[in-house]
Amino acid sequence: MSWEAWGDPEDPPELPDGWLCEEEAEDLQRNVGDLAMLVAKLARALRKAAPEHDLPARAMDYLQREGLCGSPLREAPNA
């Protein structure tokens, strides 16, 4: 499917203010954190099982670039 079907990628449609309630946003944030943790665990397991693969390093690099490669226990509390 091409971008033409969805419109111009440089001009995405505007979403109304408050399109997610706070509870929904927290659920999504928790899901992203859970998925990031699962990807990190899978990367560690693959690195141990098949050290010649570059996929674990690529997965961890992606998580780090996106700010998803940390422990919530190590984060500083909001001031």
N, CA, C and O atoms as a Maestro MAE file, in Angstrom:
{
 s_m_m2io_version
 :::
 2.0.0
}

f_m_ct {
 s_m_title
 :::
 protein
 m_atom[316] {
  # First column is atom index #
  i_m_mmod_type
  r_m_x_coord
  r_m_y_coord
  r_m_z_coord
  i_m_residue_number
  s_m_chain_name
  s_m_pdb_residue_name
  s_m_pdb_atom_name
  i_m_atomic_number
  :::
  1 25 0.853 -1.182 0.000 1 A "MET " " N  " 7
  2 3 0.000 0.000 0.000 1 A "MET " " CA " 6
  3 2 0.890 1.234 0.000 1 A "MET " " C  " 6
  4 15 1.865 1.289 0.749 1 A "MET " " O  " 8
  5 25 0.580 2.195 -0.804 2 A "SER " " N  " 7
  6 3 1.404 3.395 -0.919 2 A "SER " " CA " 6
  7 2 0.918 4.484 0.037 2 A "SER " " C  " 6
  8 15 -0.168 4.420 0.615 2 A "SER " " O  " 8
  9 25 1.786 5.480 0.167 3 A "TRP " " N  " 7
  10 3 1.433 6.620 1.019 3 A "TRP " " CA " 6
  11 2 0.251 7.398 0.474 3 A "TRP " " C  " 6
  12 15 -0.473 8.045 1.230 3 A "TRP " " O  " 8
  13 25 0.050 7.338 -0.846 4 A "GLU " " N  " 7
  14 3 -1.048 8.092 -1.425 4 A "GLU " " CA " 6
  15 2 -2.393 7.700 -0.804 4 A "GLU " " C  " 6
  16 15 -3.295 8.529 -0.680 4 A "GLU " " O  " 8
  17 25 -2.513 6.432 -0.418 5 A "ALA " " N  " 7
  18 3 -3.764 5.963 0.186 5 A "ALA " " CA " 6
  19 2 -4.016 6.623 1.538 5 A "ALA " " C  " 6
  20 15 -5.165 6.758 1.958 5 A "ALA " " O  " 8
  21 25 -2.952 7.033 2.218 6 A "TRP " " N  " 7
  22 3 -3.087 7.610 3.552 6 A "TRP " " CA " 6
  23 2 -2.914 9.119 3.550 6 A "TRP " " C  " 6
  24 15 -3.141 9.763 4.574 6 A "TRP " " O  " 8
  25 25 -2.522 9.688 2.437 7 A "GLY " " N  " 7
  26 3 -2.275 11.118 2.378 7 A "GLY " " CA " 6
  27 2 -0.779 11.396 2.423 7 A "GLY " " C  " 6
  28 15 0.032 10.471 2.394 7 A "GLY " " O  " 8
  29 25 -0.426 12.645 2.493 8 A "ASP " " N  " 7
  30 3 0.971 13.074 2.472 8 A "ASP " " CA " 6
  31 2 1.636 12.717 3.795 8 A "ASP " " C  " 6
  32 15 1.151 13.131 4.847 8 A "ASP " " O  " 8
  33 25 2.755 11.945 3.775 9 A "PRO " " N  " 7
  34 3 3.417 11.591 5.037 9 A "PRO " " CA " 6
  35 2 4.030 12.797 5.738 9 A "PRO " " C  " 6
  36 15 4.261 12.765 6.947 9 A "PRO " " O  " 8
  37 25 4.296 13.872 4.975 10 A "GLU " " N  " 7
  38 3 4.848 15.082 5.584 10 A "GLU " " CA " 6
  39 2 3.766 15.916 6.270 10 A "GLU " " C  " 6
  40 15 4.076 16.817 7.051 10 A "GLU " " O  " 8
  41 25 2.526 15.625 5.987 11 A "ASP " " N  " 7
  42 3 1.404 16.375 6.562 11 A "ASP " " CA " 6
  43 2 0.371 15.402 7.131 11 A "ASP " " C  " 6
  44 15 -0.702 15.222 6.555 11 A "ASP " " O  " 8
  45 25 0.706 14.766 8.283 12 A "PRO " " N  " 7
  46 3 -0.225 13.789 8.845 12 A "PRO " " CA " 6
  47 2 -1.510 14.454 9.340 12 A "PRO " " C  " 6
  48 15 -1.513 15.645 9.649 12 A "PRO " " O  " 8
  49 25 -2.587 13.697 9.415 13 A "PRO " " N  " 7
  50 3 -3.840 14.288 9.902 13 A "PRO " " CA " 6
  51 2 -3.701 14.698 11.364 13 A "PRO " " C  " 6
  52 15 -3.013 14.041 12.145 13 A "PRO " " O  " 8
  53 25 -4.360 15.784 11.716 14 A "GLU " " N  " 7
  54 3 -4.311 16.256 13.096 14 A "GLU " " CA " 6
  55 2 -5.282 15.454 13.955 14 A "GLU " " C  " 6
  56 15 -6.400 15.140 13.547 14 A "GLU " " O  " 8
  57 25 -4.816 15.137 15.151 15 A "LEU " " N  " 7
  58 3 -5.666 14.425 16.102 15 A "LEU " " CA " 6
  59 2 -6.262 15.433 17.077 15 A "LEU " " C  " 6
  60 15 -5.599 16.401 17.448 15 A "LEU " " O  " 8
  61 25 -7.491 15.218 17.491 16 A "PRO " " N  " 7
  62 3 -8.098 16.154 18.438 16 A "PRO " " CA " 6
  63 2 -7.371 16.122 19.783 16 A "PRO " " C  " 6
  64 15 -6.812 15.098 20.176 16 A "PRO " " O  " 8
  65 25 -7.389 17.256 20.479 17 A "ASP " " N  " 7
  66 3 -6.789 17.309 21.810 17 A "ASP " " CA " 6
  67 2 -7.471 16.308 22.714 17 A "ASP " " C  " 6
  68 15 -8.691 16.148 22.679 17 A "ASP " " O  " 8
  69 25 -6.659 15.624 23.537 18 A "GLY " " N  " 7
  70 3 -7.210 14.684 24.493 18 A "GLY " " CA " 6
  71 2 -7.748 13.422 23.870 18 A "GLY " " C  " 6
  72 15 -8.661 12.809 24.423 18 A "GLY " " O  " 8
  73 25 -7.210 13.011 22.731 19 A "TRP " " N  " 7
  74 3 -7.737 11.818 22.066 19 A "TRP " " CA " 6
  75 2 -7.445 10.559 22.854 19 A "TRP " " C  " 6
  76 15 -8.070 9.527 22.606 19 A "TRP " " O  " 8
  77 25 -6.515 10.607 23.797 20 A "LEU " " N  " 7
  78 3 -6.278 9.504 24.731 20 A "LEU " " CA " 6
  79 2 -6.504 10.026 26.140 20 A "LEU " " C  " 6
  80 15 -6.003 11.090 26.507 20 A "LEU " " O  " 8
  81 25 -7.252 9.280 26.918 21 A "CYS " " N  " 7
  82 3 -7.395 9.683 28.307 21 A "CYS " " CA " 6
  83 2 -6.110 9.268 29.041 21 A "CYS " " C  " 6
  84 15 -5.321 8.481 28.517 21 A "CYS " " O  " 8
  85 25 -5.908 9.784 30.223 22 A "GLU " " N  " 7
  86 3 -4.687 9.529 30.979 22 A "GLU " " CA " 6
  87 2 -4.490 8.037 31.245 22 A "GLU " " C  " 6
  88 15 -3.369 7.533 31.168 22 A "GLU " " O  " 8
  89 25 -5.565 7.341 31.555 23 A "GLU " " N  " 7
  90 3 -5.472 5.897 31.821 23 A "GLU " " CA " 6
  91 2 -5.019 5.124 30.585 23 A "GLU " " C  " 6
  92 15 -4.194 4.216 30.682 23 A "GLU " " O  " 8
  93 25 -5.564 5.489 29.424 24 A "GLU " " N  " 7
  94 3 -5.165 4.826 28.177 24 A "GLU " " CA " 6
  95 2 -3.697 5.098 27.853 24 A "GLU " " C  " 6
  96 15 -2.974 4.207 27.407 24 A "GLU " " O  " 8
  97 25 -3.267 6.332 28.080 25 A "ALA " " N  " 7
  98 3 -1.868 6.692 27.826 25 A "ALA " " CA " 6
  99 2 -0.934 5.913 28.748 25 A "ALA " " C  " 6
  100 15 0.126 5.461 28.316 25 A "ALA " " O  " 8
  101 25 -1.317 5.752 30.008 26 A "GLU " " N  " 7
  102 3 -0.502 4.982 30.950 26 A "GLU " " CA " 6
  103 2 -0.443 3.512 30.543 26 A "GLU " " C  " 6
  104 15 0.610 2.881 30.642 26 A "GLU " " O  " 8
  105 25 -1.571 2.963 30.085 27 A "ASP " " N  " 7
  106 3 -1.595 1.575 29.619 27 A "ASP " " CA " 6
  107 2 -0.668 1.383 28.423 27 A "ASP " " C  " 6
  108 15 0.074 0.403 28.362 27 A "ASP " " O  " 8
  109 25 -0.711 2.317 27.472 28 A "LEU " " N  " 7
  110 3 0.156 2.228 26.307 28 A "LEU " " CA " 6
  111 2 1.627 2.333 26.708 28 A "LEU " " C  " 6
  112 15 2.469 1.599 26.190 28 A "LEU " " O  " 8
  113 25 1.929 3.237 27.620 29 A "GLN " " N  " 7
  114 3 3.311 3.399 28.081 29 A "GLN " " CA " 6
  115 2 3.792 2.119 28.775 29 A "GLN " " C  " 6
  116 15 4.936 1.705 28.582 29 A "GLN " " O  " 8
  117 25 2.948 1.505 29.561 30 A "ARG " " N  " 7
  118 3 3.293 0.259 30.241 30 A "ARG " " CA " 6
  119 2 3.520 -0.859 29.223 30 A "ARG " " C  " 6
  120 15 4.453 -1.651 29.363 30 A "ARG " " O  " 8
  121 25 2.661 -0.922 28.195 31 A "ASN " " N  " 7
  122 3 2.825 -1.935 27.150 31 A "ASN " " CA " 6
  123 2 4.138 -1.757 26.400 31 A "ASN " " C  " 6
  124 15 4.823 -2.739 26.112 31 A "ASN " " O  " 8
  125 25 4.493 -0.528 26.083 32 A "VAL " " N  " 7
  126 3 5.757 -0.271 25.394 32 A "VAL " " CA " 6
  127 2 6.924 -0.711 26.263 32 A "VAL " " C  " 6
  128 15 7.868 -1.325 25.766 32 A "VAL " " O  " 8
  129 25 6.872 -0.405 27.554 33 A "GLY " " N  " 7
  130 3 7.927 -0.832 28.471 33 A "GLY " " CA " 6
  131 2 8.020 -2.345 28.565 33 A "GLY " " C  " 6
  132 15 9.116 -2.904 28.586 33 A "GLY " " O  " 8
  133 25 6.874 -3.005 28.622 34 A "ASP " " N  " 7
  134 3 6.866 -4.478 28.684 34 A "ASP " " CA " 6
  135 2 7.449 -5.083 27.415 34 A "ASP " " C  " 6
  136 15 8.228 -6.033 27.479 34 A "ASP " " O  " 8
  137 25 7.076 -4.537 26.267 35 A "LEU " " N  " 7
  138 3 7.601 -5.050 25.006 35 A "LEU " " CA " 6
  139 2 9.097 -4.802 24.886 35 A "LEU " " C  " 6
  140 15 9.826 -5.659 24.388 35 A "LEU " " O  " 8
  141 25 9.562 -3.646 25.334 36 A "ALA " " N  " 7
  142 3 10.996 -3.353 25.298 36 A "ALA " " CA " 6
  143 2 11.764 -4.331 26.182 36 A "ALA " " C  " 6
  144 15 12.839 -4.796 25.802 36 A "ALA " " O  " 8
  145 25 11.222 -4.646 27.358 37 A "MET " " N  " 7
  146 3 11.870 -5.599 28.254 37 A "MET " " CA " 6
  147 2 11.915 -6.983 27.601 37 A "MET " " C  " 6
  148 15 12.925 -7.681 27.697 37 A "MET " " O  " 8
  149 25 10.834 -7.378 26.944 38 A "LEU " " N  " 7
  150 3 10.790 -8.673 26.277 38 A "LEU " " CA " 6
  151 2 11.800 -8.738 25.130 38 A "LEU " " C  " 6
  152 15 12.472 -9.755 24.956 38 A "LEU " " O  " 8
  153 25 11.913 -7.669 24.352 39 A "VAL " " N  " 7
  154 3 12.895 -7.634 23.262 39 A "VAL " " CA " 6
  155 2 14.308 -7.763 23.824 39 A "VAL " " C  " 6
  156 15 15.131 -8.481 23.257 39 A "VAL " " O  " 8
  157 25 14.601 -7.075 24.932 40 A "ALA " " N  " 7
  158 3 15.925 -7.165 25.542 40 A "ALA " " CA " 6
  159 2 16.210 -8.583 26.031 40 A "ALA " " C  " 6
  160 15 17.322 -9.082 25.861 40 A "ALA " " O  " 8
  161 25 15.226 -9.231 26.632 41 A "LYS " " N  " 7
  162 3 15.411 -10.614 27.088 41 A "LYS " " CA " 6
  163 2 15.657 -11.552 25.910 41 A "LYS " " C  " 6
  164 15 16.530 -12.417 25.975 41 A "LYS " " O  " 8
  165 25 14.893 -11.382 24.840 42 A "LEU " " N  " 7
  166 3 15.075 -12.213 23.655 42 A "LEU " " CA " 6
  167 2 16.451 -11.975 23.029 42 A "LEU " " C  " 6
  168 15 17.097 -12.916 22.569 42 A "LEU " " O  " 8
  169 25 16.891 -10.727 23.012 43 A "ALA " " N  " 7
  170 3 18.211 -10.415 22.456 43 A "ALA " " CA " 6
  171 2 19.311 -11.090 23.275 43 A "ALA " " C  " 6
  172 15 20.259 -11.639 22.714 43 A "ALA " " O  " 8
  173 25 19.183 -11.048 24.601 44 A "ARG " " N  " 7
  174 3 20.191 -11.710 25.449 44 A "ARG " " CA " 6
  175 2 20.185 -13.217 25.229 44 A "ARG " " C  " 6
  176 15 21.248 -13.837 25.189 44 A "ARG " " O  " 8
  177 25 19.018 -13.809 25.088 45 A "ALA " " N  " 7
  178 3 18.931 -15.252 24.867 45 A "ALA " " CA " 6
  179 2 19.531 -15.632 23.512 45 A "ALA " " C  " 6
  180 15 20.244 -16.629 23.406 45 A "ALA " " O  " 8
  181 25 19.245 -14.845 22.484 46 A "LEU " " N  " 7
  182 3 19.804 -15.138 21.165 46 A "LEU " " CA " 6
  183 2 21.313 -14.946 21.163 46 A "LEU " " C  " 6
  184 15 22.034 -15.724 20.539 46 A "LEU " " O  " 8
  185 25 21.797 -13.924 21.851 47 A "ARG " " N  " 7
  186 3 23.247 -13.706 21.929 47 A "ARG " " CA " 6
  187 2 23.939 -14.899 22.573 47 A "ARG " " C  " 6
  188 15 25.028 -15.291 22.154 47 A "ARG " " O  " 8
  189 25 23.312 -15.472 23.585 48 A "LYS " " N  " 7
  190 3 23.889 -16.632 24.273 48 A "LYS " " CA " 6
  191 2 23.810 -17.880 23.394 48 A "LYS " " C  " 6
  192 15 24.755 -18.668 23.355 48 A "LYS " " O  " 8
  193 25 22.696 -18.068 22.691 49 A "ALA " " N  " 7
  194 3 22.488 -19.268 21.878 49 A "ALA " " CA " 6
  195 2 23.259 -19.218 20.557 49 A "ALA " " C  " 6
  196 15 23.745 -20.243 20.081 49 A "ALA " " O  " 8
  197 25 23.366 -18.037 19.975 50 A "ALA " " N  " 7
  198 3 24.007 -17.901 18.665 50 A "ALA " " CA " 6
  199 2 24.825 -16.613 18.630 50 A "ALA " " C  " 6
  200 15 24.388 -15.612 18.063 50 A "ALA " " O  " 8
  201 25 26.011 -16.639 19.235 51 A "PRO " " N  " 7
  202 3 26.809 -15.417 19.341 51 A "PRO " " CA " 6
  203 2 27.233 -14.812 17.997 51 A "PRO " " C  " 6
  204 15 27.617 -13.644 17.947 51 A "PRO " " O  " 8
  205 25 27.169 -15.585 16.913 52 A "GLU " " N  " 7
  206 3 27.590 -15.058 15.613 52 A "GLU " " CA " 6
  207 2 26.561 -14.117 14.982 52 A "GLU " " C  " 6
  208 15 26.896 -13.379 14.055 52 A "GLU " " O  " 8
  209 25 25.319 -14.129 15.466 53 A "HIS " " N  " 7
  210 3 24.271 -13.273 14.908 53 A "HIS " " CA " 6
  211 2 24.477 -11.821 15.342 53 A "HIS " " C  " 6
  212 15 24.906 -11.549 16.464 53 A "HIS " " O  " 8
  213 25 24.164 -10.890 14.428 54 A "ASP " " N  " 7
  214 3 24.249 -9.471 14.771 54 A "ASP " " CA " 6
  215 2 22.905 -8.906 15.231 54 A "ASP " " C  " 6
  216 15 22.838 -7.753 15.658 54 A "ASP " " O  " 8
  217 25 21.844 -9.695 15.152 55 A "LEU " " N  " 7
  218 3 20.514 -9.217 15.520 55 A "LEU " " CA " 6
  219 2 20.410 -8.753 16.985 55 A "LEU " " C  " 6
  220 15 19.786 -7.722 17.235 55 A "LEU " " O  " 8
  221 25 20.987 -9.461 17.955 56 A "PRO " " N  " 7
  222 3 20.889 -8.963 19.336 56 A "PRO " " CA " 6
  223 2 21.491 -7.568 19.505 56 A "PRO " " C  " 6
  224 15 20.918 -6.726 20.197 56 A "PRO " " O  " 8
  225 25 22.627 -7.322 18.886 57 A "ALA " " N  " 7
  226 3 23.255 -5.995 18.991 57 A "ALA " " CA " 6
  227 2 22.383 -4.939 18.319 57 A "ALA " " C  " 6
  228 15 22.245 -3.828 18.830 57 A "ALA " " O  " 8
  229 25 21.795 -5.283 17.172 58 A "ARG " " N  " 7
  230 3 20.922 -4.340 16.479 58 A "ARG " " CA " 6
  231 2 19.674 -4.033 17.303 58 A "ARG " " C  " 6
  232 15 19.237 -2.884 17.362 58 A "ARG " " O  " 8
  233 25 19.101 -5.051 17.937 59 A "ALA " " N  " 7
  234 3 17.902 -4.838 18.759 59 A "ALA " " CA " 6
  235 2 18.219 -3.953 19.958 59 A "ALA " " C  " 6
  236 15 17.460 -3.035 20.271 59 A "ALA " " O  " 8
  237 25 19.324 -4.221 20.622 60 A "MET " " N  " 7
  238 3 19.686 -3.418 21.792 60 A "MET " " CA " 6
  239 2 20.048 -1.988 21.387 60 A "MET " " C  " 6
  240 15 19.755 -1.043 22.119 60 A "MET " " O  " 8
  241 25 20.682 -1.827 20.229 61 A "ASP " " N  " 7
  242 3 20.997 -0.491 19.723 61 A "ASP " " CA " 6
  243 2 19.715 0.294 19.480 61 A "ASP " " C  " 6
  244 15 19.623 1.471 19.828 61 A "ASP " " O  " 8
  245 25 18.730 -0.363 18.883 62 A "TYR " " N  " 7
  246 3 17.442 0.300 18.638 62 A "TYR " " CA " 6
  247 2 16.793 0.735 19.950 62 A "TYR " " C  " 6
  248 15 16.339 1.873 20.077 62 A "TYR " " O  " 8
  249 25 16.750 -0.172 20.920 63 A "LEU " " N  " 7
  250 3 16.141 0.170 22.211 63 A "LEU " " CA " 6
  251 2 16.862 1.344 22.859 63 A "LEU " " C  " 6
  252 15 16.227 2.218 23.448 63 A "LEU " " O  " 8
  253 25 18.182 1.365 22.752 64 A "GLN " " N  " 7
  254 3 18.952 2.448 23.359 64 A "GLN " " CA " 6
  255 2 18.681 3.773 22.641 64 A "GLN " " C  " 6
  256 15 18.500 4.808 23.283 64 A "GLN " " O  " 8
  257 25 18.655 3.733 21.302 65 A "ARG " " N  " 7
  258 3 18.380 4.960 20.540 65 A "ARG " " CA " 6
  259 2 17.001 5.527 20.847 65 A "ARG " " C  " 6
  260 15 16.810 6.743 20.837 65 A "ARG " " O  " 8
  261 25 16.041 4.650 21.121 66 A "GLU " " N  " 7
  262 3 14.671 5.088 21.390 66 A "GLU " " CA " 6
  263 2 14.422 5.374 22.877 66 A "GLU " " C  " 6
  264 15 13.302 5.705 23.268 66 A "GLU " " O  " 8
  265 25 15.465 5.245 23.699 67 A "GLY " " N  " 7
  266 3 15.312 5.516 25.130 67 A "GLY " " CA " 6
  267 2 14.525 4.448 25.856 67 A "GLY " " C  " 6
  268 15 13.884 4.736 26.868 67 A "GLY " " O  " 8
  269 25 14.559 3.216 25.360 68 A "LEU " " N  " 7
  270 3 13.775 2.130 25.955 68 A "LEU " " CA " 6
  271 2 14.659 1.080 26.615 68 A "LEU " " C  " 6
  272 15 14.191 -0.010 26.942 68 A "LEU " " O  " 8
  273 25 15.929 1.402 26.809 69 A "CYS " " N  " 7
  274 3 16.877 0.394 27.274 69 A "CYS " " CA " 6
  275 2 17.305 0.680 28.713 69 A "CYS " " C  " 6
  276 15 18.494 0.617 29.024 69 A "CYS " " O  " 8
  277 25 16.386 0.982 29.562 70 A "GLY " " N  " 7
  278 3 16.735 1.272 30.935 70 A "GLY " " CA " 6
  279 2 15.848 0.522 31.902 70 A "GLY " " C  " 6
  280 15 14.816 -0.035 31.527 70 A "GLY " " O  " 8
  281 25 16.262 0.519 33.132 71 A "SER " " N  " 7
  282 3 15.464 -0.116 34.166 71 A "SER " " CA " 6
  283 2 14.660 0.961 34.893 71 A "SER " " C  " 6
  284 15 15.223 1.986 35.279 71 A "SER " " O  " 8
  285 25 13.371 0.754 35.085 72 A "PRO " " N  " 7
  286 3 12.583 1.745 35.830 72 A "PRO " " CA " 6
  287 2 13.071 1.864 37.270 72 A "PRO " " C  " 6
  288 15 12.831 2.882 37.920 72 A "PRO " " O  " 8
  289 25 13.749 0.845 37.773 73 A "LEU " " N  " 7
  290 3 14.268 0.914 39.125 73 A "LEU " " CA " 6
  291 2 15.480 1.817 39.233 73 A "LEU " " C  " 6
  292 15 15.814 2.278 40.325 73 A "LEU " " O  " 8
  293 25 16.147 2.077 38.112 74 A "ARG " " N  " 7
  294 3 17.352 2.903 38.114 74 A "ARG " " CA " 6
  295 2 17.082 4.338 37.737 74 A "ARG " " C  " 6
  296 15 17.971 5.181 37.860 74 A "ARG " " O  " 8
  297 25 15.881 4.643 37.281 75 A "GLU " " N  " 7
  298 3 15.559 6.000 36.880 75 A "GLU " " CA " 6
  299 2 15.437 6.904 38.093 75 A "GLU " " C  " 6
  300 15 14.957 6.495 39.150 75 A "GLU " " O  " 8
  301 25 15.881 8.139 37.920 76 A "ALA " " N  " 7
  302 3 15.769 9.120 38.997 76 A "ALA " " CA " 6
  303 2 14.303 9.534 39.136 76 A "ALA " " C  " 6
  304 15 13.612 9.667 38.126 76 A "ALA " " O  " 8
  305 25 13.820 9.736 40.339 77 A "PRO " " N  " 7
  306 3 12.431 10.182 40.514 77 A "PRO " " CA " 6
  307 2 12.237 11.571 39.940 77 A "PRO " " C  " 6
  308 15 13.168 12.377 39.913 77 A "PRO " " O  " 8
  309 25 11.022 11.850 39.480 78 A "ASN " " N  " 7
  310 3 10.717 13.185 38.939 78 A "ASN " " CA " 6
  311 2 10.793 14.196 40.047 78 A "ASN " " C  " 6
  312 15 10.260 13.988 41.137 78 A "ASN " " O  " 8
  313 25 11.460 15.299 39.762 79 A "ALA " " N  " 7
  314 3 11.628 16.361 40.766 79 A "ALA " " CA " 6
  315 2 10.560 17.403 40.639 79 A "ALA " " C  " 6
  316 15 10.546 18.369 41.402 79 A "ALA " " O  " 8
  :::
 }
 m_bond[315] {
  # First column is bond index #
  i_m_from
  i_m_to
  i_m_order
  :::
  1 1 2 1
  2 2 3 1
  3 3 4 2
  4 3 5 1
  5 5 6 1
  6 6 7 1
  7 7 8 2
  8 7 9 1
  9 9 10 1
  10 10 11 1
  11 11 12 2
  12 11 13 1
  13 13 14 1
  14 14 15 1
  15 15 16 2
  16 15 17 1
  17 17 18 1
  18 18 19 1
  19 19 20 2
  20 19 21 1
  21 21 22 1
  22 22 23 1
  23 23 24 2
  24 23 25 1
  25 25 26 1
  26 26 27 1
  27 27 28 2
  28 27 29 1
  29 29 30 1
  30 30 31 1
  31 31 32 2
  32 31 33 1
  33 33 34 1
  34 34 35 1
  35 35 36 2
  36 35 37 1
  37 37 38 1
  38 38 39 1
  39 39 40 2
  40 39 41 1
  41 41 42 1
  42 42 43 1
  43 43 44 2
  44 43 45 1
  45 45 46 1
  46 46 47 1
  47 47 48 2
  48 47 49 1
  49 49 50 1
  50 50 51 1
  51 51 52 2
  52 51 53 1
  53 53 54 1
  54 54 55 1
  55 55 56 2
  56 55 57 1
  57 57 58 1
  58 58 59 1
  59 59 60 2
  60 59 61 1
  61 61 62 1
  62 62 63 1
  63 63 64 2
  64 63 65 1
  65 65 66 1
  66 66 67 1
  67 67 68 2
  68 67 69 1
  69 69 70 1
  70 70 71 1
  71 71 72 2
  72 71 73 1
  73 73 74 1
  74 74 75 1
  75 75 76 2
  76 75 77 1
  77 77 78 1
  78 78 79 1
  79 79 80 2
  80 79 81 1
  81 81 82 1
  82 82 83 1
  83 83 84 2
  84 83 85 1
  85 85 86 1
  86 86 87 1
  87 87 88 2
  88 87 89 1
  89 89 90 1
  90 90 91 1
  91 91 92 2
  92 91 93 1
  93 93 94 1
  94 94 95 1
  95 95 96 2
  96 95 97 1
  97 97 98 1
  98 98 99 1
  99 99 100 2
  100 99 101 1
  101 101 102 1
  102 102 103 1
  103 103 104 2
  104 103 105 1
  105 105 106 1
  106 106 107 1
  107 107 108 2
  108 107 109 1
  109 109 110 1
  110 110 111 1
  111 111 112 2
  112 111 113 1
  113 113 114 1
  114 114 115 1
  115 115 116 2
  116 115 117 1
  117 117 118 1
  118 118 119 1
  119 119 120 2
  120 119 121 1
  121 121 122 1
  122 122 123 1
  123 123 124 2
  124 123 125 1
  125 125 126 1
  126 126 127 1
  127 127 128 2
  128 127 129 1
  129 129 130 1
  130 130 131 1
  131 131 132 2
  132 131 133 1
  133 133 134 1
  134 134 135 1
  135 135 136 2
  136 135 137 1
  137 137 138 1
  138 138 139 1
  139 139 140 2
  140 139 141 1
  141 141 142 1
  142 142 143 1
  143 143 144 2
  144 143 145 1
  145 145 146 1
  146 146 147 1
  147 147 148 2
  148 147 149 1
  149 149 150 1
  150 150 151 1
  151 151 152 2
  152 151 153 1
  153 153 154 1
  154 154 155 1
  155 155 156 2
  156 155 157 1
  157 157 158 1
  158 158 159 1
  159 159 160 2
  160 159 161 1
  161 161 162 1
  162 162 163 1
  163 163 164 2
  164 163 165 1
  165 165 166 1
  166 166 167 1
  167 167 168 2
  168 167 169 1
  169 169 170 1
  170 170 171 1
  171 171 172 2
  172 171 173 1
  173 173 174 1
  174 174 175 1
  175 175 176 2
  176 175 177 1
  177 177 178 1
  178 178 179 1
  179 179 180 2
  180 179 181 1
  181 181 182 1
  182 182 183 1
  183 183 184 2
  184 183 185 1
  185 185 186 1
  186 186 187 1
  187 187 188 2
  188 187 189 1
  189 189 190 1
  190 190 191 1
  191 191 192 2
  192 191 193 1
  193 193 194 1
  194 194 195 1
  195 195 196 2
  196 195 197 1
  197 197 198 1
  198 198 199 1
  199 199 200 2
  200 199 201 1
  201 201 202 1
  202 202 203 1
  203 203 204 2
  204 203 205 1
  205 205 206 1
  206 206 207 1
  207 207 208 2
  208 207 209 1
  209 209 210 1
  210 210 211 1
  211 211 212 2
  212 211 213 1
  213 213 214 1
  214 214 215 1
  215 215 216 2
  216 215 217 1
  217 217 218 1
  218 218 219 1
  219 219 220 2
  220 219 221 1
  221 221 222 1
  222 222 223 1
  223 223 224 2
  224 223 225 1
  225 225 226 1
  226 226 227 1
  227 227 228 2
  228 227 229 1
  229 229 230 1
  230 230 231 1
  231 231 232 2
  232 231 233 1
  233 233 234 1
  234 234 235 1
  235 235 236 2
  236 235 237 1
  237 237 238 1
  238 238 239 1
  239 239 240 2
  240 239 241 1
  241 241 242 1
  242 242 243 1
  243 243 244 2
  244 243 245 1
  245 245 246 1
  246 246 247 1
  247 247 248 2
  248 247 249 1
  249 249 250 1
  250 250 251 1
  251 251 252 2
  252 251 253 1
  253 253 254 1
  254 254 255 1
  255 255 256 2
  256 255 257 1
  257 257 258 1
  258 258 259 1
  259 259 260 2
  260 259 261 1
  261 261 262 1
  262 262 263 1
  263 263 264 2
  264 263 265 1
  265 265 266 1
  266 266 267 1
  267 267 268 2
  268 267 269 1
  269 269 270 1
  270 270 271 1
  271 271 272 2
  272 271 273 1
  273 273 274 1
  274 274 275 1
  275 275 276 2
  276 275 277 1
  277 277 278 1
  278 278 279 1
  279 279 280 2
  280 279 281 1
  281 281 282 1
  282 282 283 1
  283 283 284 2
  284 283 285 1
  285 285 286 1
  286 286 287 1
  287 287 288 2
  288 287 289 1
  289 289 290 1
  290 290 291 1
  291 291 292 2
  292 291 293 1
  293 293 294 1
  294 294 295 1
  295 295 296 2
  296 295 297 1
  297 297 298 1
  298 298 299 1
  299 299 300 2
  300 299 301 1
  301 301 302 1
  302 302 303 1
  303 303 304 2
  304 303 305 1
  305 305 306 1
  306 306 307 1
  307 307 308 2
  308 307 309 1
  309 309 310 1
  310 310 311 1
  311 311 312 2
  312 311 313 1
  313 313 314 1
  314 314 315 1
  315 315 316 2
  :::
 }
}
